[in-house]
């Protein structure tokens, strides 16, 4: 069965940074997914930052920017190896080959059994993914990598927290931050308990850059306010989890952190409460199911981290 899919170009404040938004109806009927990718056209090269869901998405982006890109060489940057950010990598094989840059943990995630099974299941559900192959990055870095394009500089840096291989891009000439999935409306998703400190550190580092423009992969909003709200949300979770754990006996705490039942009730902070704190105009109504899960996940991660690392 084929599902609705659309790629639209979004106007940015600087014509050298082009935004492309993919809207895709999820096969499981959970709603419409929306994810952004970017093409940054510098004097020396054009950088495709995330390749979206399939090679056809990349072809459409490059076709629409054929005049702007001209004969510039292409570089590809994978923000991280979640399927909706890199399944278009296969476009850059054969005659269209281009360097694909990622954080060092990216290749191991792409060659994992989990990635293989996820692609196989998606190909069985929707013909959109028939041309997708799991293409690994060709260039990786650990902490930082700088791409000098003449008029623009792309500073890539590791931003673990959402995923171990997640990276962000800082363009100092524009004071522009591409935060990808490390920031999101209404909030980002923490990978697991071990990455809680790095999630906080990533957001605090973003704020220290004092960006004038901020773009993320999901959530539409731009601006430093997104980072501030995401950090405030995580700090509120930490505060409430801390209070809950302090009110329990040690034996009760271990049980509470591992249960499968919803944990937002334990700390008295539901998704509706989160949305109310952020602002009613920022609610993502179509994704209530997903963000309810994400909220529960974040609470569990922080609860476990507090138990294991702060002795509560």
C-alpha positions as CSV (number, residue, x, y, z in Angstrom):
1,X,0.0,0.0,0.0
2,X,1.3,3.4,-0.9
3,X,1.0,6.3,1.5
4,X,0.8,10.0,1.0
5,X,4.2,11.7,0.7
6,X,5.1,15.3,-0.2
7,X,8.3,17.4,-0.2
8,X,8.0,21.1,0.0
9,X,10.6,23.9,-0.1
10,X,10.5,26.4,2.8
11,X,11.9,29.9,2.6
12,X,14.7,30.7,4.9
13,X,16.2,34.1,6.0
14,X,19.3,33.5,3.9
15,X,19.1,32.2,0.3
16,X,22.2,30.1,0.8
17,X,20.4,27.9,3.3
18,X,17.5,26.1,1.7
19,X,15.0,24.1,3.8
20,X,13.1,21.1,2.5
21,X,10.2,19.7,4.5
22,X,9.0,16.1,4.0
23,X,5.5,15.2,5.0
24,X,4.8,11.4,5.2
25,X,1.7,9.5,6.2
26,X,2.9,6.8,8.6
27,X,1.9,3.3,7.5
28,X,0.8,2.3,11.0
29,X,-1.9,5.1,10.9
30,X,-0.3,7.0,13.7
31,X,-0.5,10.3,11.8
32,X,1.7,12.4,9.5
33,X,5.4,12.6,10.1
34,X,7.2,15.9,9.2
35,X,11.0,16.1,8.9
36,X,13.3,18.8,7.5
37,X,16.5,18.6,5.6
38,X,18.8,21.5,4.5
39,X,20.9,22.3,1.5
40,X,23.7,24.9,2.2
41,X,25.2,26.5,-0.9
42,X,28.6,28.0,-0.3
43,X,31.1,29.5,-2.7
44,X,33.1,26.2,-2.7
45,X,30.5,23.4,-2.4
46,X,26.9,22.5,-1.7
47,X,26.2,20.6,1.5
48,X,23.1,18.3,1.7
49,X,22.3,18.1,5.4
50,X,20.2,14.9,5.8
51,X,18.9,12.9,2.9
52,X,15.3,12.3,4.2
53,X,13.4,9.1,3.4
54,X,14.6,7.9,0.0
55,X,16.8,8.7,-2.9
56,X,13.9,10.4,-4.7
57,X,13.8,13.0,-2.0
58,X,17.4,13.9,-2.7
59,X,16.8,14.0,-6.4
60,X,13.9,16.4,-5.9
61,X,15.9,18.7,-3.7
62,X,18.9,18.9,-6.1
63,X,16.7,19.4,-9.1
64,X,14.9,22.3,-7.5
65,X,18.3,23.9,-6.7
66,X,20.1,23.0,-10.0
67,X,20.7,26.7,-10.9
68,X,21.9,27.7,-7.4
69,X,24.2,24.8,-7.1
70,X,25.7,25.0,-10.6
71,X,28.9,23.0,-10.9
72,X,29.8,23.1,-7.2
73,X,30.9,19.7,-5.8
74,X,28.4,18.1,-3.4
75,X,29.0,17.1,0.2
76,X,26.5,15.1,2.3
77,X,26.1,15.4,6.1
78,X,24.1,12.8,8.1
79,X,22.9,14.4,11.3
80,X,22.4,10.9,12.8
81,X,21.4,7.5,11.7
82,X,17.6,7.5,12.4
83,X,15.9,6.3,9.3
84,X,14.1,9.5,8.4
85,X,17.4,11.4,8.2
86,X,19.6,9.1,6.0
87,X,17.6,6.7,3.9
88,X,18.2,8.9,0.9
89,X,22.0,8.2,1.1
90,X,21.7,5.7,-1.8
91,X,21.4,8.6,-4.2
92,X,25.1,9.3,-3.7
93,X,26.4,6.0,-5.1
94,X,27.5,5.2,-8.6
95,X,27.6,8.2,-11.0
96,X,26.3,10.5,-8.3
97,X,28.9,9.6,-5.7
98,X,29.7,12.2,-3.1
99,X,31.4,12.2,0.3
100,X,29.0,11.4,3.2
101,X,30.0,12.8,6.6
102,X,28.8,11.6,9.9
103,X,29.8,11.3,13.6
104,X,31.9,8.2,14.2
105,X,29.1,6.1,15.7
106,X,26.9,6.5,12.6
107,X,28.3,3.6,10.6
108,X,27.8,1.0,13.3
109,X,24.2,2.1,13.7
110,X,23.6,1.8,10.0
111,X,25.1,-1.7,9.7
112,X,23.2,-2.9,12.8
113,X,20.6,-5.7,12.6
114,X,18.0,-3.3,13.9
115,X,18.5,-1.0,10.9
116,X,18.3,-3.9,8.5
117,X,15.0,-5.2,9.9
118,X,13.5,-1.7,10.1
119,X,14.2,-1.1,6.4
120,X,12.9,-4.6,5.4
121,X,9.6,-4.0,7.3
122,X,9.2,-0.5,5.8
123,X,9.8,-1.9,2.3
124,X,7.0,-4.4,2.8
125,X,4.6,-1.7,3.9
126,X,5.2,1.0,1.3
127,X,6.7,1.1,-2.2
128,X,8.3,4.5,-1.4
129,X,11.1,2.6,0.3
130,X,11.9,0.0,-2.5
131,X,14.9,2.0,-3.7
132,X,16.3,2.5,-0.2
133,X,19.7,0.9,0.6
134,X,21.6,1.3,3.8
135,X,24.5,3.4,2.7
136,X,27.1,4.2,5.3
137,X,29.1,7.5,5.6
138,X,32.5,7.6,4.0
139,X,34.0,10.2,6.3
140,X,33.5,10.2,10.1
141,X,34.8,12.3,13.0
142,X,34.7,12.0,16.8
143,X,34.1,15.5,18.2
144,X,34.5,18.3,15.7
145,X,35.0,18.8,11.9
146,X,35.1,22.1,10.1
147,X,34.1,22.6,6.4
148,X,35.3,25.9,4.9
149,X,33.2,27.0,2.0
150,X,34.7,30.4,1.4
151,X,31.8,32.6,2.3
152,X,30.3,30.2,4.9
153,X,31.9,27.9,7.5
154,X,30.2,24.8,8.6
155,X,31.3,23.7,12.1
156,X,30.1,20.2,12.7
157,X,30.2,19.0,16.3
158,X,29.1,15.9,18.3
159,X,25.8,16.4,20.2
160,X,25.0,13.1,21.9
161,X,21.9,12.9,24.0
162,X,19.1,12.2,21.5
163,X,21.4,9.6,19.8
164,X,25.0,8.6,20.4
165,X,25.9,9.6,16.8
166,X,24.0,12.9,16.7
167,X,25.7,16.0,15.4
168,X,24.8,19.7,15.0
169,X,26.1,22.4,12.6
170,X,27.1,25.9,13.5
171,X,27.5,28.5,10.8
172,X,29.2,31.5,12.5
173,X,28.9,33.9,9.6
174,X,25.1,33.7,9.9
175,X,25.0,32.8,13.6
176,X,22.8,30.0,12.5
177,X,22.5,26.7,14.4
178,X,21.2,23.5,12.8
179,X,20.2,21.5,15.9
180,X,18.4,18.7,14.0
181,X,16.8,16.2,16.6
182,X,18.6,17.6,19.6
183,X,15.9,20.3,19.8
184,X,12.3,19.9,19.0
185,X,8.8,21.2,19.6
186,X,7.5,20.4,22.1
187,X,10.6,18.6,23.4
188,X,13.5,16.4,22.3
189,X,13.7,12.6,23.0
190,X,16.5,11.3,25.3
191,X,18.1,8.0,24.0
192,X,18.5,6.3,27.4
193,X,19.6,7.0,31.0
194,X,23.3,7.1,30.2
195,X,22.8,10.0,27.8
196,X,20.8,12.3,30.2
197,X,23.9,14.4,31.1
198,X,25.0,14.8,27.5
199,X,21.4,15.9,26.6
200,X,21.7,18.7,29.1
201,X,25.2,19.5,28.0
202,X,24.2,19.7,24.4
203,X,21.4,22.2,25.1
204,X,23.5,24.3,27.3
205,X,26.2,24.4,24.7
206,X,23.6,25.5,22.1
207,X,22.7,28.4,24.3
208,X,26.3,29.4,24.8
209,X,26.7,29.9,21.1
210,X,24.0,32.7,21.3
211,X,22.5,31.8,17.9
212,X,20.3,34.3,16.1
213,X,18.6,31.6,14.0
214,X,17.9,28.0,15.1
215,X,16.5,25.2,12.9
216,X,15.5,21.7,13.9
217,X,14.3,18.6,12.1
218,X,10.8,18.4,13.6
219,X,8.5,21.0,15.0
220,X,8.7,24.0,12.6
221,X,9.6,26.7,15.2
222,X,12.9,28.5,14.9
223,X,14.8,30.6,17.3
224,X,16.7,30.3,20.5
225,X,13.4,30.1,22.4
226,X,13.1,26.5,21.3
227,X,16.4,25.6,23.0
228,X,15.4,27.5,26.2
229,X,12.0,25.7,26.4
230,X,13.6,22.3,25.8
231,X,16.1,22.9,28.5
232,X,13.5,24.2,30.9
233,X,11.4,21.1,30.2
234,X,14.2,18.7,31.0
235,X,15.1,20.7,34.2
236,X,11.5,20.5,35.3
237,X,11.5,16.7,34.8
238,X,14.7,16.5,36.8
239,X,13.2,18.5,39.6
240,X,10.0,16.5,39.8
241,X,11.8,13.2,39.5
242,X,14.2,14.3,42.3
243,X,11.3,15.1,44.5
244,X,9.5,11.8,43.8
245,X,12.6,9.8,44.5
246,X,13.2,11.6,47.8
247,X,9.7,10.8,48.9
248,X,10.2,7.0,48.4
249,X,12.0,4.3,50.2
250,X,15.0,2.9,48.3
251,X,13.3,-0.4,47.5
252,X,10.2,1.4,46.1
253,X,12.4,3.6,43.9
254,X,14.0,0.8,42.0
255,X,10.6,-0.7,41.2
256,X,9.0,2.6,40.2
257,X,11.7,3.4,37.6
258,X,11.3,0.1,35.8
259,X,7.5,-0.3,35.6
260,X,5.9,-0.2,32.2
261,X,2.9,1.8,33.3
262,X,2.8,5.5,32.6
263,X,5.2,7.3,35.0
264,X,4.0,10.9,34.4
265,X,1.5,10.4,37.2
266,X,4.3,9.6,39.6
267,X,5.7,13.1,39.2
268,X,2.4,14.8,38.5
269,X,3.4,16.2,35.1
270,X,1.4,15.0,32.1
271,X,1.8,15.9,28.4
272,X,-1.1,18.3,28.8
273,X,0.8,20.0,31.6
274,X,3.9,20.3,29.4
275,X,2.0,21.8,26.5
276,X,0.3,24.2,28.9
277,X,3.7,25.3,30.2
278,X,5.1,25.8,26.7
279,X,2.0,27.6,25.4
280,X,-1.2,26.4,23.9
281,X,-0.2,27.7,20.4
282,X,2.7,25.2,20.3
283,X,0.7,22.1,20.8
284,X,1.3,19.3,18.3
285,X,-2.2,17.8,18.3
286,X,-1.6,15.3,15.6
287,X,1.3,13.7,17.4
288,X,-0.2,13.4,20.9
289,X,0.3,9.6,20.8
290,X,4.0,9.9,19.9
291,X,4.8,12.7,22.3
292,X,3.0,10.9,25.1
293,X,5.4,8.0,24.6
294,X,8.3,10.4,24.3
295,X,7.4,12.2,27.5
296,X,7.2,8.8,29.4
297,X,10.5,7.8,27.9
298,X,12.2,11.0,29.1
299,X,10.8,10.6,32.6
300,X,12.1,7.0,32.8
301,X,15.5,8.0,31.5
302,X,15.9,10.8,34.0
303,X,14.5,8.8,36.9
304,X,17.0,6.0,36.2
305,X,19.9,8.4,35.8
306,X,19.1,10.0,39.2
307,X,18.9,6.7,40.9
308,X,22.2,5.4,39.4
309,X,24.3,8.5,39.5
310,X,23.1,10.7,42.3
311,X,22.5,8.2,45.0
312,X,18.9,9.0,45.6
